[in-house]
Amino acid sequence: MKFTDLGFGADLLQSLDLMGFETPTPIQQESIPHILEGKDMIACAQTGTGKTAAYLLPVLEKISREGSTHTSALIIAPTRELAQQIDQQVEGFAYFTGATSCPVYGGEKSSWDTQKTALTKGADIIIATPGRLMAHLKFDYVKLDKLEYLILDEADRMLDMGFFDDIMKIISYLPKKRQNLLFSATMPPKIRQLSKKMLTDPVQVSIAISKPAAGILQAAYEVSNDLKVPLLCDLMKNHKKLESILIFSSTKKNVKNIVNGLKAGGYPARAISSELSQEEREDVIRGFKSKRIQILVATDILSRGIDIESISLVINFDVPHDAEDYVHRIGRTARASSTGVALTFVNGADSRKFKSIESLIEMKVNRVAVPSYLKPDKRFVQSSGRGGRGGSSRSGGSGRGGSRKGGSSRGKSGGRSRDNRSGHGSNRKKSSSNQNRKPKSSNSKPGGPQKKDS
């Protein structure tokens, strides 16, 4: 199947063609026809399979066909980073359709007035974090009375972060007659409960639920906490040529210790967590995407929703609290049809959790011996796990690194029109969901003005 087989109009196909996208991914093949038919849908697919384009493309097509003078679609996302990413994809896909969008999220550089304008005058698509949208809804100027499409992206993550009540409150402001799309990487019981409250006779689409991509080589080290940083530095010696290395920890405290340990070993690393300002987080992500930063240490804030291509190595410094989070963490590598390596450090206290992961993914992960020459580094004893059975620290535990805050709004107006775009084509390609790409042509890629982080 090609995108030309899905019934899209010439404008949308022109954007896809110039961006080099020819073949839809399985989740897109399954979802797009149902969405174009106007059906409610609950869709589940693993990280990196193109879920965002699966709902954006048909919604943009319908907006283009019908025309709009009001906000037609509301996309709710759990984090400011994901909201930014979705907005970037809208900007690329919608270049020839004339559709407008505005991200609505908080932070140091957010623009309340810009968001207010979009919510009042009606950008075609609003992409919002729950908390920021709730803040606007306290006032009477938000106009969502003609909304036609409601999309929840990373719905399971939003429920994990405690946004259920906010989501239901937001829904109470919307017209009852609308198309509802719920996209999630996993399908726990609480997602089923939410779907019963917001969806009407939904189509269900599931693609490779909770299974790592086939191209990921997985391995685990059974290692005590006081040897984790020395092991990490030892691994870095053998991976100097890798362009991108992403290291996950469940706690912000561990992230700091890991970065300090790597720097002490001569390996420059950067950290990203909810403690950083929005400007700092955006700068780090840009540096990692551009390969200017080789080693990034992160909390689970990056385990979902950030589209960073070509990550060669993912390391779980400690075992994720939830088995599903393991899939999302290692899903940062081997995106689409590429390959990658995922390593996990397992202390004694985390052995049971890792067995649960193996049960979920239905495979035994290969164990690798820790080099005998490594010596404990007491300066960087980590607090992974809930006890001292497998390590030298009794404090700490697993936690989530996400933040309930939104992010900043970018741009000078509530939306964008096709009349004011130039020079942004280089960013459209990597912001979109992974696709099978055809060879590059000499044609320039569609673009638009770089939106300012203000």
MITI-435978 format. One record per residue (C-alpha): x negated, y negated, z; residue number from 1. Coordinates in steps of 0.1 Angstrom, whole numbers, plus 2048, in hexadecimal, padded with zeros to 3 digits. Layout:
N
+-----+-----+-----+-----+
!   x !   y !   z !   n !
+-----+-----+-----+-----+
!   X !   Y !   Z ! NUM !
...
+-----+-----+-----+-----+
END
This chain:
454
+-----+-----+-----+-----+
!   x !   y !   z !   n !
+-----+-----+-----+-----+
! 800 ! 800 ! 800 !   1 !
! 7F5 ! 7DC ! 7F8 !   2 !
! 802 ! 7BC ! 806 !   3 !
! 811 ! 7B5 ! 7E4 !   4 !
! 828 ! 7D3 ! 7EA !   5 !
! 838 ! 7C4 ! 809 !   6 !
! 84D ! 7AA ! 7F8 !   7 !
! 83A ! 78A ! 803 !   8 !
! 83E ! 76A ! 7EF !   9 !
! 823 ! 75B ! 7D9 !  10 !
! 818 ! 741 ! 7F3 !  11 !
! 810 ! 75B ! 80E !  12 !
! 800 ! 773 ! 7F5 !  13 !
! 7EA ! 757 ! 7E9 !  14 !
! 7DD ! 752 ! 80D !  15 !
! 7D7 ! 777 ! 812 !  16 !
! 7C6 ! 77A ! 7F0 !  17 !
! 7AD ! 75E ! 7F5 !  18 !
! 7A6 ! 76A ! 819 !  19 !
! 79D ! 78C ! 80A !  20 !
! 7B9 ! 7A0 ! 81A !  21 !
! 7C7 ! 7BB ! 803 !  22 !
! 7D2 ! 7D9 ! 816 !  23 !
! 7E8 ! 7D8 ! 836 !  24 !
! 7DF ! 7EC ! 854 !  25 !
! 7F6 ! 808 ! 860 !  26 !
! 807 ! 7F2 ! 87B !  27 !
! 80D ! 7D8 ! 860 !  28 !
! 81B ! 7F1 ! 847 !  29 !
! 833 ! 7FF ! 861 !  30 !
! 83E ! 7DE ! 870 !  31 !
! 841 ! 7C4 ! 854 !  32 !
! 85E ! 7D4 ! 841 !  33 !
! 873 ! 7D6 ! 861 !  34 !
! 86B ! 7B2 ! 86B !  35 !
! 874 ! 7A6 ! 848 !  36 !
! 896 ! 7B8 ! 84C !  37 !
! 89D ! 7A4 ! 86C !  38 !
! 89B ! 7C1 ! 885 !  39 !
! 890 ! 7BF ! 8A9 !  40 !
! 870 ! 7D3 ! 8AE !  41 !
! 85A ! 7E1 ! 8C9 !  42 !
! 837 ! 7EA ! 8BB !  43 !
! 81A ! 7FA ! 8CB !  44 !
! 7F7 ! 7FD ! 8BD !  45 !
! 7D4 ! 7FD ! 8CA !  46 !
! 7BD ! 7DF ! 8CB !  47 !
! 7AF ! 7D4 ! 8A9 !  48 !
! 7C9 ! 7E3 ! 893 !  49 !
! 7D8 ! 7C2 ! 886 !  50 !
! 7F6 ! 7BE ! 89C !  51 !
! 7F6 ! 798 ! 89A !  52 !
! 7F8 ! 797 ! 874 !  53 !
! 813 ! 7B2 ! 876 !  54 !
! 82B ! 798 ! 884 !  55 !
! 81D ! 778 ! 877 !  56 !
! 81E ! 780 ! 852 !  57 !
! 843 ! 78A ! 851 !  58 !
! 84E ! 76D ! 867 !  59 !
! 83A ! 754 ! 852 !  60 !
! 84A ! 764 ! 833 !  61 !
! 86D ! 75F ! 841 !  62 !
! 866 ! 73B ! 84C !  63 !
! 858 ! 734 ! 829 !  64 !
! 877 ! 743 ! 818 !  65 !
! 891 ! 732 ! 82E !  66 !
! 881 ! 710 ! 834 !  67 !
! 881 ! 701 ! 857 !  68 !
! 885 ! 6DF ! 868 !  69 !
! 883 ! 6ED ! 88B !  70 !
! 86E ! 706 ! 8A0 !  71 !
! 876 ! 728 ! 890 !  72 !
! 85E ! 73F ! 8A3 !  73 !
! 851 ! 741 ! 8C7 !  74 !
! 833 ! 757 ! 8CE !  75 !
! 82B ! 75D ! 8F2 !  76 !
! 808 ! 769 ! 8FA !  77 !
! 7F7 ! 770 ! 91C !  78 !
! 7D8 ! 75B ! 919 !  79 !
! 7CC ! 73B ! 909 !  80 !
! 7B2 ! 74D ! 8F6 !  81 !
! 7CC ! 763 ! 8E5 !  82 !
! 7E2 ! 745 ! 8DE !  83 !
! 7C5 ! 734 ! 8CD !  84 !
! 7BD ! 752 ! 8B8 !  85 !
! 7E1 ! 756 ! 8AD !  86 !
! 7E3 ! 731 ! 8A4 !  87 !
! 7C4 ! 735 ! 88F !  88 !
! 7D3 ! 752 ! 87C !  89 !
! 7F3 ! 73E ! 876 !  90 !
! 7DE ! 722 ! 867 !  91 !
! 7CD ! 73A ! 84F !  92 !
! 7EB ! 74E ! 844 !  93 !
! 802 ! 730 ! 841 !  94 !
! 7EB ! 71A ! 82D !  95 !
! 7FF ! 71C ! 80D !  96 !
! 822 ! 720 ! 81E !  97 !
! 821 ! 6FE ! 82F !  98 !
! 82C ! 70D ! 850 !  99 !
! 820 ! 6FA ! 86F ! 100 !
! 816 ! 707 ! 892 ! 101 !
! 80B ! 6FA ! 8B4 ! 102 !
! 7FA ! 70C ! 8D1 ! 103 !
! 809 ! 704 ! 8F3 ! 104 !
! 7F2 ! 70C ! 910 ! 105 !
! 7E1 ! 6FA ! 92D ! 106 !
! 7BD ! 6F2 ! 937 ! 107 !
! 7A5 ! 6D5 ! 93B ! 108 !
! 7A7 ! 6CB ! 916 ! 109 !
! 7CC ! 6D2 ! 911 ! 110 !
! 7E2 ! 6B7 ! 901 ! 111 !
! 804 ! 6B6 ! 911 ! 112 !
! 810 ! 69B ! 8F9 ! 113 !
! 807 ! 6AF ! 8DA ! 114 !
! 819 ! 6CD ! 8E8 ! 115 !
! 837 ! 6B8 ! 8F1 ! 116 !
! 839 ! 6AA ! 8CE ! 117 !
! 839 ! 6CD ! 8BF ! 118 !
! 853 ! 6DA ! 8D8 ! 119 !
! 869 ! 6BB ! 8D1 ! 120 !
! 866 ! 6B6 ! 8AB ! 121 !
! 862 ! 6DB ! 8A4 ! 122 !
! 842 ! 6EB ! 896 ! 123 !
! 84D ! 70A ! 883 ! 124 !
! 83A ! 721 ! 89A ! 125 !
! 832 ! 71B ! 8BF ! 126 !
! 817 ! 731 ! 8CF ! 127 !
! 819 ! 72E ! 8F5 ! 128 !
! 80D ! 73D ! 915 ! 129 !
! 829 ! 743 ! 92E ! 130 !
! 81D ! 72B ! 949 ! 131 !
! 818 ! 70D ! 932 ! 132 !
! 839 ! 712 ! 920 ! 133 !
! 84B ! 714 ! 941 ! 134 !
! 83C ! 6F3 ! 94B ! 135 !
! 84A ! 6E3 ! 92C ! 136 !
! 86C ! 6F3 ! 930 ! 137 !
! 871 ! 6E1 ! 951 ! 138 !
! 878 ! 6C2 ! 93C ! 139 !
! 895 ! 6BD ! 924 ! 140 !
! 882 ! 6B6 ! 904 ! 141 !
! 879 ! 6DA ! 8FA ! 142 !
! 88F ! 6E3 ! 8DC ! 143 !
! 891 ! 709 ! 8D7 ! 144 !
! 8B6 ! 70B ! 8D0 ! 145 !
! 8B1 ! 715 ! 8AC ! 146 !
! 896 ! 72E ! 8B2 ! 147 !
! 898 ! 74D ! 89B ! 148 !
! 87A ! 762 ! 8A5 ! 149 !
! 86C ! 76B ! 8C8 ! 150 !
! 84C ! 77F ! 8C8 ! 151 !
! 83A ! 78C ! 8E7 ! 152 !
! 816 ! 794 ! 8E0 ! 153 !
! 802 ! 7AA ! 8F8 ! 154 !
! 822 ! 7AF ! 90C ! 155 !
! 812 ! 7C9 ! 923 ! 156 !
! 7F6 ! 7B1 ! 92C ! 157 !
! 80F ! 796 ! 934 ! 158 !
! 822 ! 7AD ! 94C ! 159 !
! 801 ! 7B7 ! 95C ! 160 !
! 7FA ! 793 ! 963 ! 161 !
! 81C ! 78E ! 974 ! 162 !
! 82F ! 77B ! 958 ! 163 !
! 84F ! 78F ! 958 ! 164 !
! 864 ! 775 ! 96A ! 165 !
! 856 ! 759 ! 954 ! 166 !
! 85E ! 76C ! 935 ! 167 !
! 881 ! 772 ! 93F ! 168 !
! 885 ! 74D ! 949 ! 169 !
! 878 ! 742 ! 927 ! 170 !
! 890 ! 75A ! 916 ! 171 !
! 8AD ! 749 ! 928 ! 172 !
! 8A5 ! 729 ! 915 ! 173 !
! 8A8 ! 73A ! 8F3 ! 174 !
! 8C6 ! 740 ! 8DD ! 175 !
! 8D4 ! 763 ! 8E1 ! 176 !
! 8D4 ! 76A ! 8BC ! 177 !
! 8B0 ! 76E ! 8B1 ! 178 !
! 898 ! 788 ! 8A5 ! 179 !
! 882 ! 796 ! 8C1 ! 180 !
! 860 ! 7A7 ! 8BC ! 181 !
! 84C ! 7B7 ! 8D8 ! 182 !
! 828 ! 7C0 ! 8D1 ! 183 !
! 813 ! 7D3 ! 8EA ! 184 !
! 7F3 ! 7E8 ! 8EB ! 185 !
! 802 ! 801 ! 904 ! 186 !
! 826 ! 80B ! 90C ! 187 !
! 829 ! 810 ! 932 ! 188 !
! 84C ! 812 ! 942 ! 189 !
! 84D ! 7ED ! 94A ! 190 !
! 84B ! 7E5 ! 925 ! 191 !
! 868 ! 7FC ! 91E ! 192 !
! 87C ! 7EA ! 939 ! 193 !
! 874 ! 7C8 ! 92A ! 194 !
! 87D ! 7D4 ! 907 ! 195 !
! 8A0 ! 7DF ! 914 ! 196 !
! 8A6 ! 7BB ! 921 ! 197 !
! 89B ! 7A8 ! 902 ! 198 !
! 89E ! 7BF ! 8E4 ! 199 !
! 8BE ! 7CA ! 8D1 ! 200 !
! 8BD ! 7EC ! 8C1 ! 201 !
! 898 ! 7E9 ! 8BA ! 202 !
! 883 ! 7FC ! 8A1 ! 203 !
! 865 ! 80D ! 8B2 ! 204 !
! 843 ! 80E ! 8A2 ! 205 !
! 826 ! 820 ! 8B2 ! 206 !
! 803 ! 822 ! 8A3 ! 207 !
! 7E7 ! 836 ! 8B5 ! 208 !
! 7F3 ! 82E ! 8D8 ! 209 !
! 7D8 ! 82C ! 8F2 ! 210 !
! 7BD ! 83D ! 8DE ! 211 !
! 79B ! 82E ! 8D7 ! 212 !
! 791 ! 828 ! 8B3 ! 213 !
! 782 ! 846 ! 8A2 ! 214 !
! 762 ! 833 ! 89A ! 215 !
! 758 ! 82D ! 8BF ! 216 !
! 73C ! 843 ! 8CC ! 217 !
! 744 ! 845 ! 8F2 ! 218 !
! 72C ! 84F ! 90E ! 219 !
! 72B ! 84C ! 934 ! 220 !
! 70F ! 848 ! 94E ! 221 !
! 715 ! 855 ! 971 ! 222 !
! 702 ! 83B ! 984 ! 223 !
! 701 ! 82C ! 9A6 ! 224 !
! 708 ! 807 ! 9AA ! 225 !
! 6E5 ! 7FD ! 9B3 ! 226 !
! 6D8 ! 80C ! 992 ! 227 !
! 6F2 ! 7FC ! 97B ! 228 !
! 6DF ! 7DC ! 974 ! 229 !
! 6BD ! 7EE ! 96F ! 230 !
! 6CF ! 806 ! 957 ! 231 !
! 6DF ! 7E9 ! 945 ! 232 !
! 6BD ! 7D8 ! 940 ! 233 !
! 6AE ! 7F9 ! 934 ! 234 !
! 6CA ! 7FD ! 91A ! 235 !
! 6C4 ! 7DA ! 90E ! 236 !
! 6A0 ! 7E3 ! 905 ! 237 !
! 6AD ! 7FC ! 8EC ! 238 !
! 6C8 ! 7E5 ! 8DE ! 239 !
! 6B4 ! 7C6 ! 8D6 ! 240 !
! 6BE ! 7C7 ! 8B2 ! 241 !
! 6E4 ! 7C8 ! 8B8 ! 242 !
! 6F5 ! 7A7 ! 8B0 ! 243 !
! 711 ! 7AA ! 8C9 ! 244 !
! 713 ! 7BB ! 8EB ! 245 !
! 732 ! 7B7 ! 901 ! 246 !
! 730 ! 7C1 ! 925 ! 247 !
! 750 ! 7C4 ! 93A ! 248 !
! 754 ! 7C3 ! 95F ! 249 !
! 774 ! 7C3 ! 973 ! 250 !
! 76A ! 7A7 ! 98B ! 251 !
! 75D ! 783 ! 987 ! 252 !
! 743 ! 789 ! 9A2 ! 253 !
! 734 ! 7A6 ! 98F ! 254 !
! 733 ! 791 ! 96F ! 255 !
! 71C ! 778 ! 980 ! 256 !
! 706 ! 793 ! 98E ! 257 !
! 703 ! 7A5 ! 96D ! 258 !
! 6F9 ! 785 ! 95B ! 259 !
! 6DF ! 77D ! 976 ! 260 !
! 6D1 ! 7A0 ! 974 ! 261 !
! 6CE ! 79F ! 94E ! 262 !
! 6BD ! 77D ! 94F ! 263 !
! 6A5 ! 78A ! 969 ! 264 !
! 69C ! 7A6 ! 951 ! 265 !
! 696 ! 78E ! 935 ! 266 !
! 6B7 ! 792 ! 922 ! 267 !
! 6CA ! 772 ! 91E ! 268 !
! 6EF ! 778 ! 924 ! 269 !
! 70D ! 762 ! 927 ! 270 !
! 72C ! 767 ! 93D ! 271 !
! 751 ! 760 ! 937 ! 272 !
! 76C ! 762 ! 951 ! 273 !
! 78A ! 74E ! 95D ! 274 !
! 772 ! 739 ! 973 ! 275 !
! 764 ! 727 ! 954 ! 276 !
! 775 ! 708 ! 947 ! 277 !
! 788 ! 70B ! 927 ! 278 !
! 76D ! 6F8 ! 914 ! 279 !
! 752 ! 70F ! 921 ! 280 !
! 766 ! 72E ! 918 ! 281 !
! 76C ! 722 ! 8F5 ! 282 !
! 747 ! 71A ! 8F0 ! 283 !
! 73D ! 73C ! 8FD ! 284 !
! 756 ! 74E ! 8E6 ! 285 !
! 74A ! 73A ! 8C8 ! 286 !
! 726 ! 742 ! 8D0 ! 287 !
! 72E ! 767 ! 8D2 ! 288 !
! 742 ! 768 ! 8B2 ! 289 !
! 726 ! 756 ! 89F ! 290 !
! 70C ! 76E ! 8AD ! 291 !
! 6FA ! 751 ! 8BE ! 292 !
! 701 ! 763 ! 8DF ! 293 !
! 6F6 ! 788 ! 8DE ! 294 !
! 701 ! 794 ! 900 ! 295 !
! 722 ! 78A ! 90F ! 296 !
! 72E ! 795 ! 932 ! 297 !
! 753 ! 792 ! 937 ! 298 !
! 770 ! 79A ! 94E ! 299 !
! 78F ! 7AA ! 93F ! 300 !
! 799 ! 789 ! 932 ! 301 !
! 789 ! 793 ! 911 ! 302 !
! 795 ! 7B7 ! 910 ! 303 !
! 7B3 ! 7AD ! 8FC ! 304 !
! 7BD ! 793 ! 8E4 ! 305 !
! 79C ! 786 ! 8D9 ! 306 !
! 793 ! 78F ! 8B5 ! 307 !
! 76D ! 791 ! 8B5 ! 308 !
! 760 ! 7A6 ! 898 ! 309 !
! 741 ! 7BC ! 895 ! 310 !
! 73A ! 7C3 ! 8B9 ! 311 !
! 720 ! 7DE ! 8B9 ! 312 !
! 71F ! 7E9 ! 8DE ! 313 !
! 739 ! 7E7 ! 8FA ! 314 !
! 72E ! 7EF ! 91D ! 315 !
! 746 ! 7F5 ! 93A ! 316 !
! 731 ! 7EB ! 958 ! 317 !
! 74B ! 7FA ! 96E ! 318 !
! 769 ! 810 ! 966 ! 319 !
! 789 ! 7FC ! 95E ! 320 !
! 7A4 ! 7FD ! 978 ! 321 !
! 7BE ! 80A ! 95F ! 322 !
! 7B7 ! 825 ! 945 ! 323 !
! 7C8 ! 810 ! 92A ! 324 !
! 7B0 ! 7F4 ! 930 ! 325 !
! 793 ! 80B ! 927 ! 326 !
! 7A2 ! 80E ! 904 ! 327 !
! 7A5 ! 7E9 ! 901 ! 328 !
! 782 ! 7E2 ! 90D ! 329 !
! 771 ! 7FA ! 8F6 ! 330 !
! 789 ! 7F0 ! 8DA ! 331 !
! 773 ! 7D0 ! 8D6 ! 332 !
! 75B ! 7E6 ! 8C2 ! 333 !
! 763 ! 7FC ! 8A4 ! 334 !
! 77E ! 7E4 ! 898 ! 335 !
! 792 ! 7F0 ! 87A ! 336 !
! 77B ! 809 ! 867 ! 337 !
! 75A ! 7FF ! 877 ! 338 !
! 745 ! 813 ! 890 ! 339 !
! 738 ! 80A ! 8B2 ! 340 !
! 72B ! 817 ! 8D4 ! 341 !
! 73D ! 815 ! 8F6 ! 342 !
! 72B ! 81E ! 916 ! 343 !
! 739 ! 820 ! 939 ! 344 !
! 728 ! 81F ! 95B ! 345 !
! 73A ! 836 ! 973 ! 346 !
! 731 ! 836 ! 998 ! 347 !
! 73D ! 851 ! 9B0 ! 348 !
! 75C ! 83D ! 9BB ! 349 !
! 767 ! 838 ! 998 ! 350 !
! 764 ! 85C ! 98C ! 351 !
! 789 ! 863 ! 991 ! 352 !
! 793 ! 844 ! 97E ! 353 !
! 77D ! 84F ! 961 ! 354 !
! 78C ! 871 ! 960 ! 355 !
! 7AE ! 860 ! 95D ! 356 !
! 7A0 ! 84E ! 93F ! 357 !
! 794 ! 86E ! 92F ! 358 !
! 7B6 ! 87D ! 935 ! 359 !
! 7C7 ! 85F ! 923 ! 360 !
! 7B0 ! 85F ! 905 ! 361 !
! 7B1 ! 886 ! 904 ! 362 !
! 78C ! 88B ! 902 ! 363 !
! 76D ! 891 ! 918 ! 364 !
! 755 ! 874 ! 916 ! 365 !
! 731 ! 87F ! 913 ! 366 !
! 71B ! 87A ! 932 ! 367 !
! 6F9 ! 86B ! 92D ! 368 !
! 6DD ! 86F ! 947 ! 369 !
! 6D0 ! 850 ! 959 ! 370 !
! 6AB ! 84C ! 953 ! 371 !
! 697 ! 859 ! 971 ! 372 !
! 67E ! 83D ! 970 ! 373 !
! 698 ! 822 ! 979 ! 374 !
! 695 ! 812 ! 99C ! 375 !
! 6B2 ! 802 ! 9AF ! 376 !
! 6B4 ! 7DC ! 9AE ! 377 !
! 6C1 ! 7D2 ! 9D0 ! 378 !
! 6C5 ! 7AE ! 9C4 ! 379 !
! 6E2 ! 7B7 ! 9AD ! 380 !
! 6F6 ! 7D2 ! 9C0 ! 381 !
! 718 ! 7D2 ! 9B1 ! 382 !
! 73A ! 7D7 ! 9C1 ! 383 !
! 74A ! 7EE ! 9A8 ! 384 !
! 763 ! 807 ! 9B6 ! 385 !
! 775 ! 807 ! 9D7 ! 386 !
! 75B ! 817 ! 9ED ! 387 !
! 737 ! 81F ! 9F1 ! 388 !
! 738 ! 843 ! 9E7 ! 389 !
! 729 ! 83D ! 9C5 ! 390 !
! 715 ! 81E ! 9CC ! 391 !
! 705 ! 809 ! 9E7 ! 392 !
! 721 ! 7EF ! 9EC ! 393 !
! 741 ! 7F4 ! 9FF ! 394 !
! 751 ! 7D4 ! 9F4 ! 395 !
! 763 ! 7CA ! 9D5 ! 396 !
! 77A ! 7DE ! 9BE ! 397 !
! 78A ! 7DB ! 99D ! 398 !
! 79C ! 7BB ! 993 ! 399 !
! 7A9 ! 7A9 ! 975 ! 400 !
! 797 ! 78C ! 966 ! 401 !
! 7B4 ! 77C ! 955 ! 402 !
! 7C3 ! 75B ! 95D ! 403 !
! 7E8 ! 750 ! 95D ! 404 !
! 7DF ! 72E ! 951 ! 405 !
! 7E3 ! 724 ! 92D ! 406 !
! 7CA ! 712 ! 918 ! 407 !
! 7C4 ! 6F2 ! 905 ! 408 !
! 7D7 ! 6E6 ! 8E7 ! 409 !
! 7C3 ! 6DD ! 8C9 ! 410 !
! 7CC ! 6C5 ! 8AD ! 411 !
! 7DA ! 6A2 ! 8AA ! 412 !
! 7FE ! 6AA ! 8A4 ! 413 !
! 819 ! 6C3 ! 8AD ! 414 !
! 814 ! 6D7 ! 88E ! 415 !
! 800 ! 6D7 ! 86D ! 416 !
! 80B ! 6D1 ! 84A ! 417 !
! 7FB ! 6DE ! 82A ! 418 !
! 7F3 ! 6BA ! 81F ! 419 !
! 7D7 ! 6B5 ! 838 ! 420 !
! 7C1 ! 6D3 ! 835 ! 421 !
! 79D ! 6D7 ! 829 ! 422 !
! 77C ! 6E6 ! 832 ! 423 !
! 788 ! 701 ! 84B ! 424 !
! 787 ! 71F ! 834 ! 425 !
! 769 ! 72E ! 844 ! 426 !
! 77C ! 733 ! 865 ! 427 !
! 79B ! 743 ! 856 ! 428 !
! 78A ! 764 ! 84D ! 429 !
! 77F ! 76F ! 86F ! 430 !
! 79D ! 762 ! 883 ! 431 !
! 7B4 ! 77A ! 871 ! 432 !
! 7BC ! 79E ! 87B ! 433 !
! 7A6 ! 7B9 ! 86D ! 434 !
! 7AF ! 7C4 ! 84A ! 435 !
! 7A1 ! 7D9 ! 82F ! 436 !
! 790 ! 7BF ! 81A ! 437 !
! 78A ! 7BD ! 7F5 ! 438 !
! 769 ! 7AF ! 7E7 ! 439 !
! 764 ! 78A ! 7EB ! 440 !
! 76C ! 775 ! 7CD ! 441 !
! 75D ! 754 ! 7C3 ! 442 !
! 77D ! 743 ! 7CD ! 443 !
! 77C ! 72E ! 7EC ! 444 !
! 790 ! 739 ! 80A ! 445 !
! 7AE ! 725 ! 815 ! 446 !
! 7A7 ! 70E ! 831 ! 447 !
! 7B2 ! 6EF ! 844 ! 448 !
! 7A4 ! 6D5 ! 85B ! 449 !
! 791 ! 6E0 ! 87A ! 450 !
! 7A8 ! 6DA ! 897 ! 451 !
! 798 ! 6C8 ! 8B3 ! 452 !
! 796 ! 6D7 ! 8D6 ! 453 !
! 7AA ! 6BC ! 8E7 ! 454 !
+-----+-----+-----+-----+
END
